[in-house]
């Protein structure tokens, strides 16, 4: 065996040095080894603790490994390592944020929680060359030695096929799905050039389009400005679907860094024009629509312990300027904030308020600023909401708002049915949409989940004997003047209490028909988490729009968050 190894090494070093250094780093990275762990089985698949942050992709092969024979130095007897034994293979089917799904490729294995996996470790690979390939196979073996390169006479089933054809190295799975491809010219491989088009802003063409709002002008210039053939890659089939008819009344703004928790549109500075505010976890961004662009006006930062949970706006002192009310916590204590435009700048005028904030549209009162204190650890959102009054720079608790026991400050809208009796639509803790009477009689519930929030706080510190569960801030519901109820819907696994990942979303409009909430229309699905929404005249054209803030990429220690304001015209 030693003699054979020496011969192989001699043959490798006899190859031209130039041809042994032509494998691009991207190929090495695409097929590099990554260590992971089986989290748990889910149906016929398994969850693993790997995601895109480590360059994991759908189609990647994961090897279930176990420790084998120890490698011991013959003279010093030092243990140099342990050989990995391949027990079988799985294939990645979905990549989420923080974890991924994988299906079994090997039928005689049964992974269990805690088992180790390693990407592409000893994965059987077949090489096919349908054109002259020079020393390509030797180069690949040297660059990717952890793959199990099969000889032509080997009867082992390959999990990957590297095929050189038409000046392209194509890597396909055993099922024939293409995993990667790389250009091959003049005996050399090259990583593909990838161009990413970013829709950071919209601009008008030189000729103004008459009889259209600023928003619609920006929409009509979408194709020519950013080159997406009519839609941004962050969205899937943009527009409002009414009777299966697709309209193009959509606008998507520049990238905003961070994880959004709320959005509000109002006149914050008293100039008669509406601004847009987006609350991230640790700061507030004020933006203004100017000539089709959503431009940053000012940022308001908060001390690092302050964690923002929600955003609303309300003009409590009737001075023509809406204040910004931000629910927030510091550790397990509520520490909410109020920001106001004062003396030419946005200032944090009131802070450390031990209340949650929310503005609700009450049928007999109109828009009303509400507050709620935090409850006990077991039920932190059960306290009765109350109205809030303001006197100078102080907030005062007003009269209580009587609500059914399953409702809290965030999860409901109040409406009157055809019988003129008060009813409440609300989201339960398991994200089911319900309708109940004022007498707490449940009269309808949805068959599918709605809402879906990833904004949470801890109501108490965990001790060594107990595990405190996070409390999620419910998604906003709102009503239109015609009585339609707008309900957000985020799709994604709700398996873990402590971890959620929503990757597709929409707004669904419902109308009460006397016995059930019936869908009227919906926005088409968008590839991101819908953090919050409002209905307002965001572009100051005299017509209200549906204004959303959508998170396309989660901010964590490994990557920056990426979010955008998405606006739909409601008059299509």
Secondary structure, 3 states (H helix, E strand, C coil): CHHHHHHHHHHHHHCCCHHHHCCCHHHHHHCCCCEEEEEEEECCEEEECCCHHHCCCCCCEEEEEEEEEEEECCCCCCEEEEEEEEEEEEEEEEECCCCEEEEECCCCCCCCCCCEEEECCCCEEEEEECCCCCCHHHHHHHHCCCCEECCCCCCCCCCEEEEEECCEEEEEECCCCEEEEEEEECCEEECCCCCCCCCCCCCCCCCCCCCCCHHHHHHHCHHHHHCCCCCCCCECCCCEEECCEECCCEEECCCECCCEEEEEEECCCCCCCCEEEEEECCEEEEEEEECCEEEEEEEEECCCCEEEEEEEEECCCCCCCCEEEEEEEECCEECEEEEEEECCEEEEEEEEECCEEEEEEECCCEEEEEEECCCCCCCCCCCCCEEEEEECCEEEEEEECCCCCCCCCCCEEEEECCCCCEEEEEECCCCEEEEEECCCCEEEEEEEECECCCCEECCCCCCCCCCCCCEECCCCEEECCCCCEEEEEEEEECCCCCCCEEEEEEEEEEEECCCCEEEEEEECCECCEEEEEEEECCCCCCCCEEEEEEEEECCCCCCCCEEEEEEEECCC
